[in-house]
Amino acid sequence: MRLPRKPLRRAITLAGILIFILMVFLSLIILVFYSNIESGIFTFISSYSYFAIFIISFLLDLLMQPLGPDIVIVGGIFLKFNAMAVILYAVSGSVIASFIGYYIGRAYGRFGFKRRYYRKQYGIAKRLYARYGKLGLSIAAITPLPYVPLCWIAGIFKMKKIDFILFGILPRTARFTAIAYFAHLLTLI
């Protein structure tokens, strides 16, 4: 049985608004309690080592919030863990989370986007993404800009998996490697 368009559009809009409010609330909590969260992350890493690095990196790259896996990498390096292992576990968690976001966008995002913004706006957004999507994904992967939504958007607009890896996963891996290297240099000072 198909739901009428209007109630479905309202439900999708309401879900989007609730998710947005939740993300804003989560961001505010993180900003207010940043030092407590940071020390909690360091404690979790020192207690559970590489498993904690993997889990935290996975969650930070799966959920849209202002923290990134950088803090986990720095924490692991400052706690004198093996730098290559820290990079491996952080990248593994991030890659799995990135692909989950990509597949969420691929499976559910296009439907919601078309229902919410109509086909004309979807076409405009798709053309913009076709033109700037790879560049935008690469920039988000190597900078503190939000990376999670661009994984979803890559799925919504069905970016090829090889392009997703080349323009999202590999730059993200390079970023994590650079952060680990600089954190390691700081421990030598």
ABEGO torsion letter per residue (X at the ends): XBBBAAAAAAAAAAAAAAAAAAAAAAAAAAAAAAAAAAAAAAAAAAAAEAAAAAAAAAAAAABBBABBAAAAAAAAAAAGBBAAAAAAAAAAAAAAAAAAAAAAAAAAAAAAAAAAAEAAAAAAAAAAAAAAAAAAAAAAAABABBAAAAAAAAAAAGBBAAAAAAAAAAAAAAAAAAAAAAAAAAAAX
